[in-house]
Amino acid sequence: MSTLVRITKIAWQFRLRLIFAYASFLLAVGVSLLIPQLFGEAIDLLVNVDEDGIAGKSVETITLLFFALAILGASLLRGFLDFARTYCTDSLSQKVSYVFRNEFYNKLQHLSFAYHDKEHTGDLMSKATADVESVRRFVNMGLVRALEVIVRLIALLLILNLMNWELTLLSLVFVPFIVIRSSMVMGRLRRMWLQVQERMGEAVTILQENLVGIHVVKAFASEEYEKEKFAKKARELRKEYFESERLQGTNSAWMTLFFTAVLVSSSGTAAGKSSGGT
């Protein structure tokens, strides 16, 4: 938790980008929720749904043109706001990672010789690249976009509750299963990613030692031995990385299954409870 607080404090140094990112995604959420409402209003004007079936309505051309321009304008505005959000978050994450790289480098300059005697160069290179990149991804995906998902979900639930509270409750049935599944998967993925980072550091260490001491390797004719040593570590890295990707893919499939189950279970209830546009 202290690490996340420190990252957030550094991100706050570039508060203008952070504020613009939050403002753009809040506006984008509002516009994205407005577009379905415009579609619904347009369909309600064009189509009449009753017990006899579906029948078309006579609508003035100016009305159709108004809705077409409104939907087009809202879509363009949403695209611009998404671009602004992406630009601000990427810029912010790069600024934060730049600060971390400089602090990491300055810290290395003031560490004792004993530390450098026991620390491998490959591990330091892995920290300077993979770990700093993880910080950048957290700022990009966690600090901004995680809040966007929460705000979007709350706004969507409020709108659905105003439209039909029964369907809203039905759609929330599978939320506990999704939360439990996601928590379990994230715990396993964290352990896997730590192992991947450790293997990456070990592989980079082997590579760096061989490149620096290439004359020693050649003098003792150890090329094949060192190649096999590196290949073995690379295979271990590949195996653990593939396992983490497989777990992510399986989790995505389960999330899709839960979402499909919600749609199927609510389709029967939705029949007769929604108008043509809603």
Backbone as JSON, one array per atom type, in Angstrom:
{
  "sequence": "MSTLVRITKIAWQFRLRLIFAYASFLLAVGVSLLIPQLFGEAIDLLVNVDEDGIAGKSVETITLLFFALAILGASLLRGFLDFARTYCTDSLSQKVSYVFRNEFYNKLQHLSFAYHDKEHTGDLMSKATADVESVRRFVNMGLVRALEVIVRLIALLLILNLMNWELTLLSLVFVPFIVIRSSMVMGRLRRMWLQVQERMGEAVTILQENLVGIHVVKAFASEEYEKEKFAKKARELRKEYFESERLQGTNSAWMTLFFTAVLVSSSGTAAGKSSGGT",
  "N": [[0.82, -1.2, 0.0], [1.98, 1.24, 0.76], [3.7, 1.65, -1.35], [1.94, 2.14, -3.48], [0.81, 4.51, -2.58], [3.02, 6.17, -2.7], [3.52, 6.18, -5.46], [1.19, 7.46, -6.29], [1.55, 9.97, -5.11], [3.74, 10.92, -6.58], [2.56, 11.0, -9.09], [0.77, 13.03, -8.59], [2.36, 15.24, -8.71], [2.27, 15.99, -11.3], [-0.23, 17.2, -11.64], [-1.93, 18.6, -13.33], [-2.14, 17.17, -15.74], [-3.28, 14.87, -14.66], [-5.73, 15.82, -13.66], [-6.94, 16.69, -16.04], [-7.15, 14.21, -17.3], [-8.98, 12.84, -15.61], [-11.19, 14.57, -15.88], [-11.74, 14.39, -18.64], [-12.42, 11.66, -18.94], [-14.68, 11.52, -17.31], [-16.48, 13.19, -18.66], [-16.55, 11.74, -21.05], [-17.76, 9.37, -20.2], [-20.32, 10.34, -19.56], [-21.2, 11.19, -22.12], [-21.09, 8.77, -23.54], [-23.09, 7.33, -22.27], [-25.22, 8.83, -23.03], [-25.59, 8.4, -25.75], [-26.92, 5.79, -26.21], [-29.42, 6.52, -25.19], [-30.27, 8.44, -27.02], [-30.49, 6.84, -29.3], [-32.55, 5.17, -28.4], [-34.71, 6.99, -28.1], [-34.98, 7.78, -30.76], [-35.73, 5.37, -31.99], [-38.15, 4.89, -30.69], [-39.66, 6.95, -31.77], [-39.83, 6.16, -34.41], [-40.86, 3.56, -34.47], [-43.64, 1.63, -33.5], [-44.58, -0.41, -30.95], [-46.77, -2.87, -30.05], [-49.47, -5.04, -28.91], [-50.35, -6.07, -31.3], [-48.13, -6.22, -32.86], [-45.23, -4.96, -34.58], [-45.12, -1.75, -35.85], [-44.55, 0.85, -38.23], [-43.98, 4.42, -37.88], [-45.03, 7.66, -38.95], [-42.76, 10.14, -39.52], [-41.38, 13.4, -39.41], [-38.97, 14.7, -41.7], [-37.1, 16.53, -40.75], [-36.98, 15.89, -38.07], [-35.81, 13.34, -38.08], [-33.36, 14.05, -39.17], [-32.38, 15.67, -37.14], [-31.99, 13.83, -34.99], [-30.12, 12.15, -36.22], [-27.93, 13.88, -36.61], [-27.48, 14.55, -33.95], [-26.73, 12.07, -32.8], [-24.46, 11.54, -34.34], [-22.86, 13.78, -33.66], [-22.57, 13.35, -30.89], [-21.16, 10.94, -30.92], [-18.77, 11.71, -32.21], [-17.85, 13.57, -30.33], [-17.47, 11.9, -28.14], [-15.4, 10.3, -29.15], [-13.35, 12.23, -29.37], [-13.05, 12.93, -26.65], [-12.25, 10.47, -25.58], [-9.8, 10.24, -26.89], [-8.48, 12.44, -25.73], [-8.41, 11.6, -23.07], [-6.83, 9.28, -23.29], [-4.43, 10.39, -24.26], [-3.69, 12.1, -22.13], [-3.42, 10.28, -19.97], [-1.41, 8.53, -20.92], [0.69, 10.35, -21.26], [0.97, 11.19, -18.6], [1.7, 8.76, -17.34], [4.17, 8.26, -18.57], [5.65, 10.45, -17.62], [5.71, 9.88, -14.86], [7.07, 7.4, -14.84], [9.51, 8.3, -15.84], [10.44, 9.87, -13.71], [10.75, 7.83, -11.79], [12.74, 6.24, -12.99], [14.95, 7.99, -12.94], [15.2, 8.4, -10.16], [15.76, 5.79, -9.38], [18.23, 5.39, -10.66], [19.78, 7.38, -9.39], [19.68, 6.4, -6.79], [21.17, 4.05, -7.03], [23.71, 5.09, -7.34], [24.48, 5.84, -4.81], [24.59, 3.64, -3.21], [26.23, 1.12, -1.23], [29.45, -0.54, -1.81], [29.26, -3.15, -1.06], [26.63, -3.85, -1.55], [26.52, -3.85, -4.37], [28.3, -5.88, -4.83], [26.92, -8.21, -4.19], [24.63, -8.06, -5.69], [23.25, -8.87, -8.8], [23.97, -7.72, -12.1], [22.06, -8.18, -14.07], [19.69, -8.41, -12.59], [19.42, -5.79, -11.69], [19.09, -4.49, -14.14], [16.67, -5.61, -14.89], [14.98, -4.54, -12.94], [15.16, -1.87, -13.61], [13.86, -1.79, -16.0], [11.59, -3.73, -16.42], [10.24, -3.49, -13.91], [9.88, -0.71, -13.64], [8.34, -0.31, -15.9], [6.06, -1.68, -15.1], [5.15, 0.05, -13.12], [4.5, 2.22, -14.74], [2.37, 1.12, -16.21], [0.55, 0.76, -14.14], [-0.09, 3.41, -13.43], [-1.27, 4.2, -15.81], [-3.35, 2.29, -16.3], [-4.43, 1.59, -13.78], [-4.58, 3.83, -12.0], [-6.13, 5.73, -13.31], [-7.92, 4.56, -15.28], [-9.13, 2.49, -13.86], [-10.75, 3.84, -12.03], [-12.42, 4.99, -13.89], [-13.86, 2.76, -14.85], [-15.3, 2.1, -12.54], [-16.87, 4.41, -12.12], [-18.32, 4.43, -14.52], [-19.74, 2.03, -14.25], [-21.34, 2.52, -11.96], [-22.88, 4.7, -12.86], [-24.21, 3.47, -14.99], [-25.71, 1.51, -13.64], [-27.42, 3.15, -12.15], [-28.92, 4.37, -14.19], [-30.12, 2.1, -15.36], [-31.61, 1.25, -13.18], [-33.48, 3.29, -12.95], [-34.86, 2.86, -15.3], [-35.78, 0.14, -15.21], [-36.14, -1.55, -12.41], [-36.33, -4.23, -11.76], [-35.02, -5.7, -13.79], [-32.52, -4.66, -13.36], [-31.8, -5.67, -10.82], [-31.77, -8.37, -11.51], [-29.66, -8.45, -13.3], [-27.56, -8.12, -11.56], [-27.17, -10.47, -10.28], [-25.06, -12.23, -10.89], [-22.85, -10.83, -10.14], [-21.48, -11.24, -7.57], [-20.21, -13.74, -8.11], [-18.5, -13.02, -10.17], [-16.84, -11.16, -8.88], [-15.63, -12.76, -6.9], [-14.34, -14.68, -8.5], [-12.59, -13.0, -9.96], [-10.98, -11.95, -7.9], [-9.66, -14.26, -6.98], [-8.25, -14.99, -9.28], [-6.6, -12.73, -9.69], [-4.93, -12.87, -7.46], [-3.48, -15.23, -8.01], [-2.34, -14.49, -10.46], [-0.66, -12.41, -9.68], [1.35, -13.73, -8.2], [2.38, -15.31, -10.26], [3.34, -13.34, -12.06], [5.36, -12.19, -10.51], [7.13, -14.34, -10.42], [7.73, -14.5, -13.13], [9.09, -12.07, -13.49], [11.32, -12.56, -11.85], [12.52, -14.7, -13.23], [13.07, -13.4, -15.6], [15.01, -11.54, -14.73], [17.03, -13.36, -14.0], [17.62, -14.53, -16.49], [18.54, -12.3, -17.93], [20.77, -11.72, -16.39], [22.44, -13.95, -16.88], [22.88, -13.57, -19.62], [24.17, -11.05, -19.62], [26.5, -11.58, -18.11], [27.78, -13.41, -19.77], [28.24, -11.87, -22.07], [29.94, -9.87, -21.09], [32.07, -11.39, -20.13], [33.01, -12.73, -22.43], [35.46, -13.4, -23.56], [36.56, -15.12, -21.7], [34.75, -17.23, -21.81], [35.2, -18.14, -24.42], [37.87, -18.84, -24.17], [37.82, -21.11, -22.57], [36.32, -22.74, -24.14], [33.49, -22.85, -23.79], [31.17, -22.28, -25.09], [28.9, -23.76, -26.03], [27.94, -24.82, -23.64], [27.22, -22.49, -22.2], [25.32, -21.47, -23.94], [23.32, -23.43, -23.79], [22.71, -23.17, -21.11], [21.59, -20.59, -21.01], [19.45, -21.01, -22.77], [17.93, -22.87, -21.35], [17.06, -21.34, -19.16], [15.58, -19.47, -20.57], [13.55, -21.08, -21.57], [12.24, -21.77, -19.2], [11.32, -19.24, -18.48], [9.6, -18.73, -20.64], [7.69, -20.76, -20.26], [6.5, -20.09, -17.76], [5.52, -17.58, -18.38], [3.67, -18.17, -20.41], [1.88, -19.69, -18.92], [0.78, -17.75, -17.23], [-0.48, -16.17, -19.17], [-2.29, -18.02, -20.17], [-3.93, -18.39, -17.95], [-5.06, -15.82, -17.78], [-6.46, -15.8, -20.22], [-8.3, -17.9, -19.77], [-9.72, -16.84, -17.63], [-10.91, -14.64, -18.89], [-12.63, -15.99, -20.6], [-14.39, -17.14, -18.73], [-15.53, -14.82, -17.66], [-16.88, -13.89, -19.9], [-18.71, -15.97, -20.15], [-20.25, -15.65, -17.79], [-21.35, -13.13, -18.34], [-22.85, -13.71, -20.65], [-24.65, -15.49, -19.53], [-26.1, -13.77, -17.92], [-27.37, -12.21, -19.88], [-28.95, -14.16, -21.16], [-30.58, -15.06, -19.06], [-31.97, -12.77, -18.45], [-33.35, -12.17, -20.73], [-35.86, -13.33, -21.04], [-37.28, -12.11, -19.0], [-37.13, -9.51, -19.82], [-38.78, -9.38, -22.0], [-41.67, -7.83, -22.99], [-41.42, -5.94, -21.03], [-40.04, -3.8, -21.91], [-39.88, -0.91, -23.99], [-39.98, -0.13, -27.52], [-37.67, 1.38, -28.08], [-36.19, 1.26, -25.74]],
  "CA": [[0.0, 0.0, 0.0], [2.87, 2.4, 0.79], [4.23, 1.86, -2.7], [0.89, 2.78, -4.28], [0.69, 5.9, -2.11], [4.17, 6.9, -3.23], [3.28, 6.38, -6.89], [0.14, 8.47, -6.42], [2.13, 11.28, -4.79], [4.55, 11.35, -7.72], [1.61, 11.36, -10.15], [0.15, 14.31, -8.24], [3.27, 16.31, -9.12], [1.8, 16.38, -12.63], [-1.66, 17.2, -11.35], [-2.7, 19.15, -14.44], [-2.46, 16.04, -16.62], [-4.18, 13.97, -13.95], [-7.06, 16.44, -13.62], [-7.49, 16.62, -17.4], [-7.51, 12.81, -17.57], [-10.23, 12.57, -14.9], [-12.27, 15.36, -16.48], [-12.08, 13.86, -19.97], [-13.13, 10.39, -18.86], [-16.02, 11.77, -16.77], [-17.3, 13.68, -19.77], [-16.72, 10.65, -22.0], [-18.77, 8.47, -19.65], [-21.62, 10.97, -19.74], [-21.59, 11.16, -23.54], [-21.32, 7.38, -23.94], [-24.4, 6.93, -21.75], [-26.25, 9.61, -23.74], [-25.81, 7.85, -27.1], [-28.03, 4.82, -26.23], [-30.69, 7.21, -24.98], [-30.66, 9.04, -28.3], [-30.96, 5.74, -30.15], [-33.85, 4.73, -27.91], [-35.71, 7.99, -28.45], [-35.2, 7.73, -32.21], [-36.49, 4.15, -32.32], [-39.52, 5.08, -30.21], [-40.35, 7.82, -32.72], [-39.99, 5.48, -35.69], [-41.49, 2.25, -34.37], [-44.69, 1.46, -32.51], [-44.65, -1.81, -30.53], [-47.95, -3.17, -29.24], [-49.86, -6.44, -28.95], [-50.54, -6.49, -32.69], [-46.84, -6.37, -33.52], [-44.41, -3.77, -34.78], [-45.6, -0.92, -36.96], [-43.79, 2.07, -38.42], [-44.64, 5.69, -37.67], [-44.69, 8.73, -39.88], [-41.94, 11.12, -38.82], [-40.88, 14.44, -40.29], [-37.56, 14.56, -42.08], [-36.28, 17.37, -39.89], [-36.79, 15.17, -36.81], [-34.8, 12.31, -38.34], [-32.08, 14.73, -39.35], [-31.94, 16.12, -35.83], [-31.45, 12.69, -34.25], [-28.91, 11.68, -36.9], [-26.84, 14.8, -36.28], [-27.21, 14.45, -32.51], [-25.96, 10.84, -32.58], [-23.14, 11.73, -34.95], [-22.1, 14.72, -32.84], [-22.21, 12.71, -29.62], [-20.11, 9.94, -31.2], [-17.52, 12.43, -32.45], [-17.41, 14.14, -29.06], [-16.95, 10.8, -27.34], [-14.09, 9.94, -29.7], [-12.38, 13.26, -28.98], [-12.8, 12.82, -25.21], [-11.44, 9.26, -25.39], [-8.44, 10.59, -27.31], [-7.89, 13.32, -24.71], [-8.14, 10.77, -21.9], [-5.68, 8.42, -23.6], [-3.23, 11.23, -24.35], [-3.32, 12.57, -20.79], [-2.96, 9.16, -19.14], [-0.11, 8.07, -21.43], [1.67, 11.37, -20.91], [1.18, 11.13, -17.15], [2.45, 7.54, -17.01], [5.55, 8.44, -19.01], [6.28, 11.38, -16.7], [5.96, 9.18, -13.6], [8.14, 6.42, -15.06], [10.75, 9.06, -15.99], [10.88, 10.2, -12.36], [11.19, 6.61, -11.13], [14.03, 5.84, -13.56], [15.99, 8.87, -12.42], [15.39, 8.11, -8.74], [16.42, 4.49, -9.3], [19.63, 5.58, -11.04], [20.44, 8.13, -8.32], [19.82, 5.52, -5.64], [22.28, 3.13, -7.28], [24.98, 5.8, -7.19], [24.79, 6.07, -3.4], [24.61, 2.37, -2.48], [27.58, 0.67, -0.86], [30.07, -1.53, -2.67], [28.79, -4.47, -0.64], [25.37, -4.12, -2.26], [26.82, -4.18, -5.77], [29.01, -7.16, -4.87], [25.99, -9.33, -4.09], [23.5, -7.86, -6.62], [23.61, -9.13, -10.19], [23.64, -6.65, -13.04], [20.81, -8.53, -14.75], [18.56, -8.06, -11.72], [19.28, -4.32, -11.72], [18.52, -4.13, -15.44], [15.25, -6.0, -14.87], [14.26, -3.56, -12.13], [15.13, -0.59, -14.32], [13.01, -1.9, -17.19], [10.3, -4.39, -16.18], [9.56, -2.93, -12.74], [9.45, 0.66, -13.96], [7.23, -0.44, -16.85], [4.88, -2.05, -14.31], [4.67, 1.3, -12.51], [3.86, 3.01, -15.8], [1.08, 0.51, -16.52], [-0.36, 1.03, -13.03], [-0.57, 4.79, -13.57], [-2.12, 4.27, -17.0], [-4.53, 1.44, -16.21], [-5.02, 1.51, -12.45], [-4.85, 5.11, -11.34], [-7.14, 6.5, -14.04], [-8.95, 3.76, -15.94], [-9.9, 1.73, -12.87], [-11.81, 4.74, -11.55], [-13.37, 5.15, -14.99], [-14.74, 1.59, -14.86], [-16.2, 2.2, -11.39], [-17.84, 5.49, -12.39], [-19.2, 3.98, -15.6], [-20.63, 0.99, -13.72], [-22.32, 3.15, -11.07], [-23.81, 5.47, -13.69], [-25.04, 2.54, -15.75], [-26.68, 0.9, -12.73], [-28.43, 4.15, -11.82], [-29.81, 4.52, -15.34], [-30.92, 0.88, -15.48], [-32.57, 1.22, -12.08], [-34.57, 4.21, -13.3], [-35.63, 2.28, -16.4], [-36.47, -1.07, -14.77], [-35.37, -2.03, -11.27], [-36.32, -5.69, -11.73], [-33.93, -6.14, -14.66], [-31.26, -4.26, -12.72], [-31.49, -6.67, -9.8], [-31.45, -9.63, -12.18], [-28.32, -8.34, -13.89], [-26.56, -8.12, -10.49], [-27.12, -11.79, -9.65], [-23.77, -12.88, -11.11], [-21.75, -9.97, -9.71], [-20.62, -11.89, -6.56], [-19.37, -14.76, -8.72], [-17.46, -12.33, -10.94], [-15.9, -10.57, -7.92], [-14.85, -13.85, -6.29], [-13.46, -15.23, -9.54], [-11.55, -12.02, -10.28], [-10.06, -11.88, -6.76], [-8.83, -15.46, -6.99], [-7.34, -14.94, -10.44], [-5.61, -11.68, -9.49], [-3.94, -13.37, -6.52], [-2.6, -16.16, -8.72], [-1.57, -13.77, -11.47], [0.41, -11.64, -9.03], [2.46, -14.65, -7.92], [2.98, -15.69, -11.54], [4.09, -12.21, -12.61], [6.58, -12.07, -9.74], [8.03, -15.38, -10.89], [8.19, -14.12, -14.47], [10.1, -11.03, -13.32], [12.53, -13.19, -11.34], [13.15, -15.45, -14.33], [13.61, -12.41, -16.53], [16.26, -11.06, -14.16], [18.05, -14.42, -14.09], [18.02, -14.67, -17.89], [19.35, -11.13, -18.29], [22.05, -11.87, -15.7], [23.25, -14.91, -17.64], [23.28, -12.93, -20.87], [25.13, -9.98, -19.35], [27.78, -12.16, -17.69], [28.43, -14.02, -20.94], [28.72, -10.82, -22.97], [31.09, -9.21, -20.47], [33.19, -12.35, -20.03], [33.01, -13.56, -23.63], [36.81, -13.92, -23.81], [36.74, -16.26, -20.81], [33.94, -18.32, -22.36], [35.9, -18.68, -25.59], [39.14, -19.44, -23.75], [37.54, -22.44, -22.03], [35.46, -23.44, -25.1], [32.24, -23.11, -23.07], [30.07, -21.65, -25.81], [27.71, -24.62, -26.04], [27.43, -24.92, -22.27], [26.56, -21.23, -21.86], [24.12, -21.36, -24.77], [22.29, -24.3, -23.22], [22.34, -22.57, -19.83], [20.67, -19.49, -21.29], [18.24, -21.56, -23.38], [17.14, -23.49, -20.29], [16.39, -20.28, -18.41], [14.59, -18.88, -21.46], [12.4, -22.0, -21.61], [11.51, -21.6, -17.94], [10.62, -17.96, -18.58], [8.5, -18.89, -21.6], [6.67, -21.61, -19.66], [5.77, -19.35, -16.73], [4.79, -16.5, -19.04], [2.52, -18.78, -21.08], [0.91, -20.09, -17.9], [0.05, -16.55, -16.82], [-1.36, -15.78, -20.27], [-3.37, -19.0, -20.24], [-4.86, -18.08, -16.87], [-5.8, -14.63, -18.18], [-7.42, -16.18, -21.26], [-9.37, -18.68, -19.15], [-10.55, -15.92, -16.84], [-11.73, -13.86, -19.83], [-13.71, -16.87, -21.06], [-15.37, -17.25, -17.66], [-16.25, -13.55, -17.58], [-17.81, -13.89, -21.03], [-19.78, -16.91, -19.82], [-21.13, -15.01, -16.82], [-22.08, -12.06, -19.03], [-23.84, -14.35, -21.51], [-25.7, -16.04, -18.67], [-26.95, -12.64, -17.52], [-28.21, -11.85, -21.03], [-29.94, -15.21, -21.41], [-31.55, -15.11, -17.97], [-32.78, -11.55, -18.43], [-34.08, -11.98, -21.99], [-37.27, -13.67, -20.83], [-37.9, -11.08, -18.17], [-37.19, -8.25, -20.57], [-39.87, -9.42, -22.98], [-42.9, -7.21, -22.52], [-41.16, -4.9, -20.04], [-39.28, -2.72, -22.54], [-40.48, -0.32, -25.18], [-39.18, -0.39, -28.71], [-36.36, 2.02, -28.03], [-35.48, 1.0, -24.5]],
  "C": [[0.86, 1.26, 0.0], [3.44, 2.7, -0.58], [3.2, 2.56, -3.58], [0.7, 4.24, -3.88], [1.83, 6.74, -2.67], [4.0, 7.18, -4.72], [2.25, 7.48, -7.11], [0.67, 9.86, -6.11], [2.98, 11.81, -5.94], [3.64, 11.76, -8.88], [0.97, 12.72, -9.87], [1.07, 15.49, -8.54], [2.9, 16.84, -10.51], [0.28, 16.45, -12.61], [-2.5, 17.73, -12.51], [-3.1, 18.04, -15.42], [-3.45, 15.09, -15.96], [-5.6, 14.53, -13.91], [-7.71, 16.4, -15.0], [-7.92, 15.2, -17.75], [-8.83, 12.45, -16.9], [-11.4, 13.31, -15.53], [-12.7, 14.8, -17.82], [-12.83, 12.54, -19.87], [-14.51, 10.56, -18.24], [-16.97, 12.27, -17.85], [-17.56, 12.58, -20.79], [-17.76, 9.65, -21.51], [-20.16, 9.05, -19.83], [-22.1, 10.92, -21.17], [-21.89, 9.74, -23.99], [-22.65, 6.85, -23.43], [-25.54, 7.69, -22.43], [-26.58, 8.99, -25.09], [-26.9, 6.79, -27.12], [-29.39, 5.46, -26.01], [-31.19, 7.87, -26.25], [-31.17, 7.98, -29.26], [-32.35, 5.28, -29.72], [-34.97, 5.69, -28.26], [-36.02, 7.95, -29.95], [-36.02, 6.52, -32.6], [-37.94, 4.28, -31.86], [-40.33, 5.98, -31.14], [-40.66, 7.11, -34.03], [-40.85, 4.24, -35.62], [-42.52, 2.27, -33.25], [-44.83, -0.03, -32.2], [-45.87, -1.98, -29.64], [-48.27, -4.65, -29.37], [-50.03, -6.95, -30.37], [-49.23, -6.69, -33.44], [-46.11, -5.04, -33.61], [-44.9, -3.03, -36.01], [-44.78, 0.37, -37.02], [-44.64, 3.31, -38.21], [-44.19, 6.69, -38.73], [-43.98, 9.84, -39.1], [-41.43, 12.15, -39.82], [-39.38, 14.27, -40.53], [-36.65, 15.36, -41.17], [-36.01, 16.7, -38.55], [-35.73, 14.08, -36.96], [-33.41, 12.93, -38.48], [-31.52, 15.2, -38.02], [-31.31, 14.98, -35.03], [-30.17, 12.16, -34.89], [-27.72, 12.57, -36.56], [-26.48, 14.74, -34.8], [-26.37, 13.21, -32.2], [-24.56, 10.96, -33.15], [-22.28, 12.67, -34.11], [-21.67, 14.12, -31.52], [-21.1, 11.68, -29.82], [-18.77, 10.61, -31.44], [-16.96, 13.03, -31.16], [-16.84, 13.06, -28.15], [-15.57, 10.38, -27.83], [-13.02, 10.95, -29.31], [-12.04, 13.16, -27.49], [-11.99, 11.58, -24.89], [-9.99, 9.51, -25.79], [-7.75, 11.46, -26.26], [-7.54, 12.53, -23.46], [-6.9, 9.92, -22.12], [-4.39, 9.22, -23.64], [-2.76, 11.66, -22.96], [-2.78, 11.44, -19.92], [-1.61, 8.63, -19.61], [0.99, 9.07, -21.09], [2.0, 11.35, -19.43], [2.02, 9.92, -16.77], [3.91, 7.64, -17.43], [6.31, 9.39, -18.08], [6.64, 10.69, -15.38], [7.09, 8.17, -13.76], [9.49, 7.11, -15.24], [11.31, 9.44, -14.61], [11.42, 8.97, -11.65], [12.54, 6.14, -11.68], [15.17, 6.7, -13.02], [16.26, 8.62, -10.94], [16.1, 6.77, -8.55], [17.91, 4.62, -9.62], [20.39, 6.33, -9.94], [20.64, 7.27, -7.08], [20.99, 4.56, -5.82], [23.63, 3.8, -7.07], [25.41, 5.94, -5.73], [24.77, 4.78, -2.57], [26.05, 1.93, -2.25], [28.12, -0.33, -1.86], [29.59, -2.94, -2.33], [27.49, -4.84, -1.35], [25.64, -4.56, -3.69], [27.59, -5.49, -5.89], [28.05, -8.34, -4.88], [24.81, -9.22, -5.06], [23.98, -8.05, -8.05], [23.18, -7.96, -11.07], [22.32, -6.91, -13.75], [19.58, -8.19, -13.92], [18.33, -6.55, -11.7], [18.67, -3.86, -13.03], [17.04, -4.48, -15.5], [14.43, -5.01, -14.06], [14.11, -2.23, -12.87], [14.21, -0.61, -15.53], [11.64, -2.46, -16.85], [9.55, -3.77, -15.01], [9.06, -1.51, -13.0], [8.3, 0.64, -14.96], [5.94, -0.85, -16.13], [4.29, -0.83, -13.61], [3.94, 2.15, -13.54], [2.48, 2.45, -16.13], [0.08, 0.75, -15.4], [-0.94, 2.44, -13.13], [-1.57, 4.88, -14.71], [-3.44, 3.53, -16.79], [-5.21, 1.5, -14.85], [-5.44, 2.84, -11.87], [-5.97, 5.88, -12.0], [-8.26, 5.6, -14.54], [-9.74, 2.89, -14.97], [-11.04, 2.57, -12.31], [-12.86, 4.96, -12.64], [-14.36, 3.99, -15.04], [-15.76, 1.68, -13.72], [-17.28, 3.25, -11.63], [-18.83, 5.06, -13.47], [-20.21, 2.95, -15.1], [-21.71, 1.59, -12.83], [-23.35, 3.93, -11.88], [-24.75, 4.56, -14.46], [-26.1, 1.89, -14.86], [-27.77, 1.89, -12.34], [-29.43, 4.33, -12.96], [-30.71, 3.3, -15.5], [-31.97, 0.8, -14.38], [-33.74, 2.15, -12.34], [-35.45, 3.64, -14.4], [-36.44, 1.07, -15.95], [-35.66, -1.69, -13.63], [-35.31, -3.55, -11.21], [-35.18, -6.25, -12.59], [-32.57, -5.78, -14.07], [-30.85, -5.27, -11.66], [-31.09, -8.0, -10.43], [-30.05, -9.6, -12.78], [-27.22, -8.38, -12.84], [-26.4, -9.48, -9.83], [-25.73, -12.39, -9.73], [-22.59, -12.02, -10.67], [-20.9, -10.61, -8.62], [-19.71, -12.96, -7.15], [-18.21, -14.11, -9.49], [-16.41, -11.75, -9.99], [-15.01, -11.65, -7.31], [-13.86, -14.43, -7.29], [-12.3, -14.27, -9.84], [-10.53, -11.92, -9.15], [-9.13, -13.07, -6.73], [-7.81, -15.41, -8.11], [-6.26, -13.89, -10.23], [-4.54, -12.11, -8.5], [-2.96, -14.33, -7.18], [-1.75, -15.45, -9.75], [-0.43, -12.96, -10.85], [1.6, -12.53, -8.72], [3.16, -15.06, -9.21], [3.84, -14.57, -12.11], [5.38, -11.98, -11.84], [7.6, -13.11, -10.17], [8.58, -15.05, -12.27], [9.27, -13.05, -14.37], [11.4, -11.6, -12.78], [13.26, -13.96, -12.43], [13.75, -14.5, -15.36], [14.93, -11.86, -16.03], [17.36, -12.09, -14.25], [18.54, -14.59, -15.52], [18.9, -13.51, -18.33], [20.71, -11.19, -17.62], [22.98, -12.81, -16.45], [23.76, -14.28, -18.93], [24.35, -11.87, -20.64], [26.49, -10.55, -18.95], [28.51, -12.78, -18.86], [28.98, -12.96, -21.9], [29.96, -10.12, -22.4], [32.31, -10.13, -20.45], [33.29, -13.26, -21.24], [34.39, -14.15, -23.9], [37.11, -15.12, -22.91], [35.96, -17.47, -21.33], [34.64, -18.96, -23.55], [37.2, -19.38, -25.19], [38.94, -20.86, -23.24], [36.59, -23.24, -22.92], [34.12, -23.82, -24.47], [31.03, -22.51, -23.79], [28.79, -22.47, -25.75], [27.09, -24.74, -24.65], [26.65, -23.65, -21.89], [25.29, -21.03, -22.69], [22.99, -22.21, -24.21], [21.81, -23.76, -21.87], [21.33, -21.44, -20.02], [19.36, -20.01, -21.87], [17.34, -22.21, -22.34], [16.37, -22.43, -19.5], [15.32, -19.6, -19.26], [13.35, -19.76, -21.57], [11.58, -21.9, -20.34], [10.7, -20.3, -17.96], [9.42, -18.07, -19.51], [7.36, -19.7, -20.98], [5.84, -20.83, -18.64], [4.97, -18.2, -17.34], [3.55, -17.04, -19.74], [1.46, -19.21, -20.08], [0.11, -18.88, -17.41], [-0.91, -16.08, -17.91], [-2.54, -16.74, -20.4], [-4.4, -18.74, -19.15], [-5.68, -16.84, -17.19], [-6.85, -14.97, -19.24], [-8.59, -16.97, -20.7], [-10.3, -17.79, -18.35], [-11.44, -15.08, -17.75], [-12.89, -14.7, -20.35], [-14.8, -17.02, -20.0], [-16.18, -15.96, -17.52], [-17.27, -13.43, -18.71], [-18.99, -14.82, -20.77], [-20.77, -16.3, -18.83], [-21.98, -13.92, -17.48], [-23.16, -12.63, -19.93], [-24.99, -14.93, -20.69], [-26.65, -14.95, -18.2], [-27.9, -12.26, -18.65], [-29.3, -12.88, -21.25], [-31.02, -15.21, -20.33], [-32.47, -13.9, -17.96], [-33.62, -11.37, -19.69], [-35.56, -12.28, -21.82], [-37.99, -12.62, -20.01], [-38.08, -9.78, -18.92], [-38.34, -8.21, -21.55], [-41.14, -8.83, -22.36], [-42.69, -6.12, -21.5], [-40.43, -3.71, -20.63], [-40.04, -2.2, -23.73], [-39.58, -0.58, -26.36], [-37.8, 0.19, -28.63], [-35.56, 1.7, -26.81], [-35.26, -0.47, -24.29]]
}
